[in-house]
């Protein structure tokens, strides 16, 4: 593992939830921006 030494600085019990939480937040922001800026999604929600 190339980045194995990071766990000498940051504990895995802190680093892994922080990393996964960051991935979750970025994913939600990307999905929200795509769905709010598309033309077909509001029509789909309204049943059109």
C-alpha distance matrix in Angstrom:
0.0 3.8 5.7 5.5 8.9 10.6 11.5 13.5 15.7 15.9 16.5 14.8 18.5 19.3 16.3 15.8 19.6 19.9 17.3 18.9 22.3 21.7 20.8 23.9 26.1 25.2 25.7 29.0 30.2 29.5 31.3 34.1 34.7 34.7 37.1 39.3 39.7 40.4 44.0 43.7 42.1 45.1 47.4 45.4 45.5 49.3 49.7 50.6
3.8 0.0 3.8 5.7 8.0 9.6 11.7 13.3 14.8 15.6 17.0 15.9 19.6 19.7 16.5 16.6 20.3 19.9 17.2 19.4 22.5 21.3 20.6 24.0 25.9 24.6 25.5 28.9 29.6 28.8 31.0 33.8 33.9 34.1 36.7 38.8 38.9 39.8 43.5 43.5 42.0 44.9 47.4 45.6 45.8 49.5 50.1 50.8
5.7 3.8 0.0 3.8 5.6 6.0 8.5 10.4 11.4 11.9 13.6 12.8 16.5 16.2 12.9 13.5 17.1 16.5 14.1 16.6 19.5 18.4 18.1 21.5 23.1 22.1 23.4 26.6 27.2 26.9 29.2 31.7 31.9 32.5 35.1 36.9 37.2 38.4 42.2 42.3 40.6 43.3 45.9 44.2 44.1 47.8 48.7 49.5
5.5 5.7 3.8 0.0 3.8 5.5 6.3 8.1 10.2 10.8 11.6 10.9 14.7 15.1 12.4 13.0 16.7 16.7 14.9 17.2 20.1 19.7 19.7 22.7 24.6 24.1 25.3 28.3 29.2 29.2 31.2 33.7 34.3 34.9 37.2 39.1 39.7 40.9 44.6 44.6 42.6 45.3 47.9 46.1 45.8 49.5 50.4 51.4
8.9 8.0 5.6 3.8 0.0 3.8 5.3 5.4 7.4 9.2 10.8 11.3 15.0 14.9 12.5 14.1 17.7 17.1 15.9 18.7 21.2 20.6 21.2 24.3 25.7 25.3 26.9 29.8 30.4 30.7 33.0 35.1 35.6 36.5 38.9 40.5 41.1 42.6 46.4 46.6 44.6 47.0 49.9 48.2 47.8 51.4 52.5 53.6
10.6 9.6 6.0 5.5 3.8 0.0 3.8 5.3 5.4 6.2 8.5 9.1 12.6 11.8 9.2 11.2 14.6 13.6 12.5 15.7 17.8 17.1 18.0 21.1 22.2 22.0 23.9 26.5 27.1 27.6 30.0 31.9 32.4 33.6 35.9 37.3 38.0 39.7 43.5 43.8 41.6 44.0 46.9 45.4 44.8 48.4 49.6 50.7
11.5 11.7 8.5 6.3 5.3 3.8 0.0 3.8 5.3 4.9 5.6 6.2 9.8 9.9 8.1 10.0 13.3 13.1 12.7 15.4 17.5 17.6 18.7 21.2 22.7 23.1 24.7 27.1 28.1 28.8 30.8 32.7 33.7 34.9 36.9 38.4 39.4 41.0 44.7 44.8 42.5 44.7 47.7 45.9 45.1 48.8 50.0 51.3
13.5 13.3 10.4 8.1 5.4 5.3 3.8 0.0 3.8 6.0 7.1 9.2 12.2 12.1 11.0 13.4 16.4 16.0 16.0 18.9 20.7 20.7 22.0 24.6 25.8 26.2 28.1 30.4 31.1 32.0 34.2 35.9 36.7 38.1 40.2 41.5 42.5 44.2 48.0 48.2 45.9 48.1 51.1 49.4 48.6 52.2 53.5 54.8
15.7 14.8 11.4 10.2 7.4 5.4 5.3 3.8 0.0 3.8 6.7 9.5 11.9 10.7 9.6 12.8 15.3 14.1 14.5 17.8 19.1 18.7 20.6 23.1 23.8 24.2 26.5 28.6 29.0 30.2 32.6 34.0 34.6 36.3 38.4 39.4 40.4 42.4 46.2 46.7 44.3 46.3 49.5 48.0 47.0 50.6 52.1 53.4
15.9 15.6 11.9 10.8 9.2 6.2 4.9 6.0 3.8 0.0 3.8 6.4 8.5 6.9 6.0 9.4 11.6 10.6 11.4 14.4 15.6 15.6 17.6 19.9 20.7 21.5 23.6 25.5 26.2 27.5 29.7 31.0 32.0 33.7 35.6 36.6 37.9 39.8 43.5 43.9 41.3 43.2 46.4 44.9 43.8 47.3 48.9 50.3
16.5 17.0 13.6 11.6 10.8 8.5 5.6 7.1 6.7 3.8 0.0 3.8 5.4 5.4 6.0 8.4 10.5 10.7 11.9 14.2 15.5 16.4 18.2 19.9 21.2 22.5 24.1 25.9 27.1 28.5 30.2 31.6 33.0 34.6 36.2 37.4 39.0 40.7 44.4 44.4 41.7 43.6 46.7 45.0 43.7 47.3 48.7 50.3
14.8 15.9 12.8 10.9 11.3 9.1 6.2 9.2 9.5 6.4 3.8 0.0 3.8 5.3 4.9 5.5 8.2 9.4 10.0 11.5 13.5 14.8 15.9 17.6 19.4 20.6 21.8 23.7 25.3 26.5 27.9 29.6 31.2 32.5 33.9 35.4 37.0 38.5 42.1 41.9 39.2 41.3 44.3 42.3 41.2 44.8 46.0 47.7
18.5 19.6 16.5 14.7 15.0 12.6 9.8 12.2 11.9 8.5 5.4 3.8 0.0 3.8 5.9 6.1 6.9 8.9 10.6 11.5 12.6 14.7 16.2 17.1 18.8 20.7 21.8 23.1 24.9 26.6 27.7 29.0 30.9 32.4 33.5 34.9 36.9 38.4 41.9 41.6 38.7 40.5 43.5 41.5 40.1 43.7 45.0 46.9
19.3 19.7 16.2 15.1 14.9 11.8 9.9 12.1 10.7 6.9 5.4 5.3 3.8 0.0 3.8 5.8 6.0 6.3 8.7 10.4 10.8 12.4 14.6 15.7 16.7 18.5 20.2 21.4 22.7 24.6 26.1 27.2 28.8 30.6 31.9 32.9 34.8 36.6 40.2 40.2 37.3 39.0 42.2 40.5 39.0 42.5 44.0 45.8
16.3 16.5 12.9 12.4 12.5 9.2 8.1 11.0 9.6 6.0 6.0 4.9 5.9 3.8 0.0 3.8 5.7 5.1 6.0 8.6 9.8 10.5 12.3 14.1 15.3 16.5 18.2 20.0 21.1 22.6 24.3 25.7 27.1 28.6 30.3 31.5 33.0 34.8 38.4 38.5 35.8 37.7 40.9 39.2 38.0 41.6 43.1 44.6
15.8 16.6 13.5 13.0 14.1 11.2 10.0 13.4 12.8 9.4 8.4 5.5 6.1 5.8 3.8 0.0 3.8 5.4 5.1 6.0 8.4 9.8 10.6 12.1 14.2 15.4 16.4 18.3 20.0 21.1 22.4 24.2 25.8 27.0 28.4 30.0 31.7 33.1 36.7 36.4 33.7 35.8 38.8 36.9 35.8 39.4 40.6 42.3
19.6 20.3 17.1 16.7 17.7 14.6 13.3 16.4 15.3 11.6 10.5 8.2 6.9 6.0 5.7 3.8 0.0 3.8 5.5 5.1 5.8 8.4 9.8 10.2 12.0 14.1 15.0 16.2 18.1 19.8 20.8 22.1 24.1 25.6 26.6 28.0 30.0 31.5 35.0 34.8 31.8 33.6 36.7 34.8 33.4 37.0 38.4 40.2
19.9 19.9 16.5 16.7 17.1 13.6 13.1 16.0 14.1 10.6 10.7 9.4 8.9 6.3 5.1 5.4 3.8 0.0 3.8 5.6 5.1 6.1 8.7 9.8 10.6 12.3 14.2 15.4 16.5 18.4 20.0 21.1 22.6 24.4 25.8 26.8 28.6 30.4 34.0 34.2 31.4 33.1 36.3 34.8 33.4 36.9 38.5 40.1
17.3 17.2 14.1 14.9 15.9 12.5 12.7 16.0 14.5 11.4 11.9 10.0 10.6 8.7 6.0 5.1 5.5 3.8 0.0 3.8 5.5 5.2 6.3 8.7 10.1 10.7 12.3 14.4 15.6 16.7 18.5 20.1 21.3 22.7 24.4 25.8 27.2 28.9 32.5 32.6 30.1 32.1 35.2 33.6 32.6 36.2 37.6 39.0
18.9 19.4 16.6 17.2 18.7 15.7 15.4 18.9 17.8 14.4 14.2 11.5 11.5 10.4 8.6 6.0 5.1 5.6 3.8 0.0 3.8 5.4 5.0 6.2 8.7 9.9 10.4 12.3 14.3 15.4 16.4 18.3 20.0 21.1 22.4 24.1 25.8 27.1 30.7 30.4 27.7 29.8 32.8 30.9 29.8 33.5 34.7 36.3
22.3 22.5 19.5 20.1 21.2 17.8 17.5 20.7 19.1 15.6 15.5 13.5 12.6 10.8 9.8 8.4 5.8 5.1 5.5 3.8 0.0 3.8 5.4 5.0 6.2 8.6 9.8 10.6 12.3 14.3 15.3 16.4 18.4 20.0 21.1 22.3 24.3 25.9 29.4 29.4 26.5 28.2 31.4 29.7 28.4 31.9 33.5 35.1
21.7 21.3 18.4 19.7 20.6 17.1 17.6 20.7 18.7 15.6 16.4 14.8 14.7 12.4 10.5 9.8 8.4 6.1 5.2 5.4 3.8 0.0 3.8 5.4 5.2 6.2 8.5 10.0 10.7 12.3 14.3 15.4 16.6 18.4 20.0 21.1 22.6 24.5 28.1 28.5 25.9 27.6 30.9 29.6 28.5 32.0 33.6 34.9
20.8 20.6 18.1 19.7 21.2 18.0 18.7 22.0 20.6 17.6 18.2 15.9 16.2 14.6 12.3 10.6 9.8 8.7 6.3 5.0 5.4 3.8 0.0 3.8 5.6 5.2 6.1 8.6 10.0 10.6 12.2 14.2 15.5 16.5 18.3 19.9 21.2 22.6 26.3 26.3 23.9 26.1 29.1 27.5 26.8 30.4 31.7 32.9
23.9 24.0 21.5 22.7 24.3 21.1 21.2 24.6 23.1 19.9 19.9 17.6 17.1 15.7 14.1 12.1 10.2 9.8 8.7 6.2 5.0 5.4 3.8 0.0 3.8 5.5 5.1 6.2 8.6 10.0 10.6 12.2 14.3 15.5 16.4 18.1 20.0 21.3 24.8 24.6 21.8 23.7 26.8 25.1 24.0 27.6 29.0 30.5
26.1 25.9 23.1 24.6 25.7 22.2 22.7 25.8 23.8 20.7 21.2 19.4 18.8 16.7 15.3 14.2 12.0 10.6 10.1 8.7 6.2 5.2 5.6 3.8 0.0 3.8 5.4 5.2 6.2 8.6 10.0 10.5 12.3 14.3 15.4 16.3 18.2 20.1 23.6 24.0 21.1 22.7 26.0 24.8 23.5 26.9 28.8 30.1
25.2 24.6 22.1 24.1 25.3 22.0 23.1 26.2 24.2 21.5 22.5 20.6 20.7 18.5 16.5 15.4 14.1 12.3 10.7 9.9 8.6 6.2 5.2 5.5 3.8 0.0 3.8 5.5 5.1 6.2 8.6 9.9 10.6 12.3 14.2 15.3 16.5 18.4 22.1 22.6 20.3 22.2 25.4 24.3 23.6 27.0 28.7 29.6
25.7 25.5 23.4 25.3 26.9 23.9 24.7 28.1 26.5 23.6 24.1 21.8 21.8 20.2 18.2 16.4 15.0 14.2 12.3 10.4 9.8 8.5 6.1 5.1 5.4 3.8 0.0 3.8 5.5 5.2 6.2 8.5 10.0 10.7 12.2 14.1 15.5 16.7 20.3 20.3 17.8 20.1 23.1 21.6 21.1 24.6 26.0 27.0
29.0 28.9 26.6 28.3 29.8 26.5 27.1 30.4 28.6 25.5 25.9 23.7 23.1 21.4 20.0 18.3 16.2 15.4 14.4 12.3 10.6 10.0 8.6 6.2 5.2 5.5 3.8 0.0 3.8 5.5 5.1 6.0 8.5 9.9 10.5 11.9 14.1 15.5 18.9 18.9 16.0 17.8 21.0 19.7 18.6 22.0 23.7 25.0
30.2 29.6 27.2 29.2 30.4 27.1 28.1 31.1 29.0 26.2 27.1 25.3 24.9 22.7 21.1 20.0 18.1 16.5 15.6 14.3 12.3 10.7 10.0 8.6 6.2 5.1 5.5 3.8 0.0 3.8 5.5 5.1 6.1 8.6 10.0 10.4 12.1 14.3 17.8 18.6 16.0 17.5 20.9 20.3 19.3 22.5 24.5 25.3
29.5 28.8 26.9 29.2 30.7 27.6 28.8 32.0 30.2 27.5 28.5 26.5 26.6 24.6 22.6 21.1 19.8 18.4 16.7 15.4 14.3 12.3 10.6 10.0 8.6 6.2 5.2 5.5 3.8 0.0 3.8 5.5 5.2 6.2 8.6 10.0 10.7 12.3 16.0 16.7 14.7 16.8 19.8 19.1 18.9 22.1 23.8 24.2
31.3 31.0 29.2 31.2 33.0 30.0 30.8 34.2 32.6 29.7 30.2 27.9 27.7 26.1 24.3 22.4 20.8 20.0 18.5 16.4 15.3 14.3 12.2 10.6 10.0 8.6 6.2 5.1 5.5 3.8 0.0 3.8 5.5 5.2 6.1 8.4 10.0 10.8 14.2 14.2 11.8 14.1 17.0 15.8 15.5 18.9 20.4 21.1
34.1 33.8 31.7 33.7 35.1 31.9 32.7 35.9 34.0 31.0 31.6 29.6 29.0 27.2 25.7 24.2 22.1 21.1 20.1 18.3 16.4 15.4 14.2 12.2 10.5 9.9 8.5 6.0 5.1 5.5 3.8 0.0 3.8 5.5 5.2 5.9 8.4 10.1 13.3 13.9 11.1 12.4 15.8 15.3 14.3 17.4 19.5 20.3
34.7 33.9 31.9 34.3 35.6 32.4 33.7 36.7 34.6 32.0 33.0 31.2 30.9 28.8 27.1 25.8 24.1 22.6 21.3 20.0 18.4 16.6 15.5 14.3 12.3 10.6 10.0 8.5 6.1 5.2 5.5 3.8 0.0 3.8 5.5 5.2 6.0 8.5 12.0 13.5 11.5 12.9 16.2 16.3 15.9 18.7 20.8 20.9
34.7 34.1 32.5 34.9 36.5 33.6 34.9 38.1 36.3 33.7 34.6 32.5 32.4 30.6 28.6 27.0 25.6 24.4 22.7 21.1 20.0 18.4 16.5 15.5 14.3 12.3 10.7 9.9 8.6 6.2 5.2 5.5 3.8 0.0 3.8 5.6 5.4 6.2 9.9 10.8 9.4 11.7 14.4 14.2 14.6 17.5 19.0 18.8
37.1 36.7 35.1 37.2 38.9 35.9 36.9 40.2 38.4 35.6 36.2 33.9 33.5 31.9 30.3 28.4 26.6 25.8 24.4 22.4 21.1 20.0 18.3 16.4 15.4 14.2 12.2 10.5 10.0 8.6 6.1 5.2 5.5 3.8 0.0 3.8 5.6 5.4 8.5 8.7 6.2 8.3 11.3 10.9 10.9 13.9 15.6 15.7
39.3 38.8 36.9 39.1 40.5 37.3 38.4 41.5 39.4 36.6 37.4 35.4 34.9 32.9 31.5 30.0 28.0 26.8 25.8 24.1 22.3 21.1 19.9 18.1 16.3 15.3 14.1 11.9 10.4 10.0 8.4 5.9 5.2 5.6 3.8 0.0 3.8 5.7 8.2 9.7 7.5 8.0 11.4 12.1 11.6 13.8 16.3 16.3
39.7 38.9 37.2 39.7 41.1 38.0 39.4 42.5 40.4 37.9 39.0 37.0 36.9 34.8 33.0 31.7 30.0 28.6 27.2 25.8 24.3 22.6 21.2 20.0 18.2 16.5 15.5 14.1 12.1 10.7 10.0 8.4 6.0 5.4 5.6 3.8 0.0 3.8 6.7 9.2 8.6 9.4 12.2 13.4 13.8 15.7 17.8 17.0
40.4 39.8 38.4 40.9 42.6 39.7 41.0 44.2 42.4 39.8 40.7 38.5 38.4 36.6 34.8 33.1 31.5 30.4 28.9 27.1 25.9 24.5 22.6 21.3 20.1 18.4 16.7 15.5 14.3 12.3 10.8 10.1 8.5 6.2 5.4 5.7 3.8 0.0 3.8 5.8 6.0 7.8 9.7 10.7 12.0 13.9 15.4 14.2
44.0 43.5 42.2 44.6 46.4 43.5 44.7 48.0 46.2 43.5 44.4 42.1 41.9 40.2 38.4 36.7 35.0 34.0 32.5 30.7 29.4 28.1 26.3 24.8 23.6 22.1 20.3 18.9 17.8 16.0 14.2 13.3 12.0 9.9 8.5 8.2 6.7 3.8 0.0 3.8 5.8 6.6 7.2 9.2 11.1 12.0 13.3 11.5
43.7 43.5 42.3 44.6 46.6 43.8 44.8 48.2 46.7 43.9 44.4 41.9 41.6 40.2 38.5 36.4 34.8 34.2 32.6 30.4 29.4 28.5 26.3 24.6 24.0 22.6 20.3 18.9 18.6 16.7 14.2 13.9 13.5 10.8 8.7 9.7 9.2 5.8 3.8 0.0 3.8 5.8 5.3 6.1 8.8 10.1 10.6 8.9
42.1 42.0 40.6 42.6 44.6 41.6 42.5 45.9 44.3 41.3 41.7 39.2 38.7 37.3 35.8 33.7 31.8 31.4 30.1 27.7 26.5 25.9 23.9 21.8 21.1 20.3 17.8 16.0 16.0 14.7 11.8 11.1 11.5 9.4 6.2 7.5 8.6 6.0 5.8 3.8 0.0 3.8 5.4 4.9 6.2 8.7 9.8 9.5
45.1 44.9 43.3 45.3 47.0 44.0 44.7 48.1 46.3 43.2 43.6 41.3 40.5 39.0 37.7 35.8 33.6 33.1 32.1 29.8 28.2 27.6 26.1 23.7 22.7 22.2 20.1 17.8 17.5 16.8 14.1 12.4 12.9 11.7 8.3 8.0 9.4 7.8 6.6 5.8 3.8 0.0 3.8 5.4 5.1 6.3 8.7 8.6
47.4 47.4 45.9 47.9 49.9 46.9 47.7 51.1 49.5 46.4 46.7 44.3 43.5 42.2 40.9 38.8 36.7 36.3 35.2 32.8 31.4 30.9 29.1 26.8 26.0 25.4 23.1 21.0 20.9 19.8 17.0 15.8 16.2 14.4 11.3 11.4 12.2 9.7 7.2 5.3 5.4 3.8 0.0 3.8 5.5 5.1 6.2 5.0
45.4 45.6 44.2 46.1 48.2 45.4 45.9 49.4 48.0 44.9 45.0 42.3 41.5 40.5 39.2 36.9 34.8 34.8 33.6 30.9 29.7 29.6 27.5 25.1 24.8 24.3 21.6 19.7 20.3 19.1 15.8 15.3 16.3 14.2 10.9 12.1 13.4 10.7 9.2 6.1 4.9 5.4 3.8 0.0 3.8 5.4 5.1 5.4
45.5 45.8 44.1 45.8 47.8 44.8 45.1 48.6 47.0 43.8 43.7 41.2 40.1 39.0 38.0 35.8 33.4 33.4 32.6 29.8 28.4 28.5 26.8 24.0 23.5 23.6 21.1 18.6 19.3 18.9 15.5 14.3 15.9 14.6 10.9 11.6 13.8 12.0 11.1 8.8 6.2 5.1 5.5 3.8 0.0 3.8 5.4 7.5
49.3 49.5 47.8 49.5 51.4 48.4 48.8 52.2 50.6 47.3 47.3 44.8 43.7 42.5 41.6 39.4 37.0 36.9 36.2 33.5 31.9 32.0 30.4 27.6 26.9 27.0 24.6 22.0 22.5 22.1 18.9 17.4 18.7 17.5 13.9 13.8 15.7 13.9 12.0 10.1 8.7 6.3 5.1 5.4 3.8 0.0 3.8 5.7
49.7 50.1 48.7 50.4 52.5 49.6 50.0 53.5 52.1 48.9 48.7 46.0 45.0 44.0 43.1 40.6 38.4 38.5 37.6 34.7 33.5 33.6 31.7 29.0 28.8 28.7 26.0 23.7 24.5 23.8 20.4 19.5 20.8 19.0 15.6 16.3 17.8 15.4 13.3 10.6 9.8 8.7 6.2 5.1 5.4 3.8 0.0 3.8
50.6 50.8 49.5 51.4 53.6 50.7 51.3 54.8 53.4 50.3 50.3 47.7 46.9 45.8 44.6 42.3 40.2 40.1 39.0 36.3 35.1 34.9 32.9 30.5 30.1 29.6 27.0 25.0 25.3 24.2 21.1 20.3 20.9 18.8 15.7 16.3 17.0 14.2 11.5 8.9 9.5 8.6 5.0 5.4 7.5 5.7 3.8 0.0
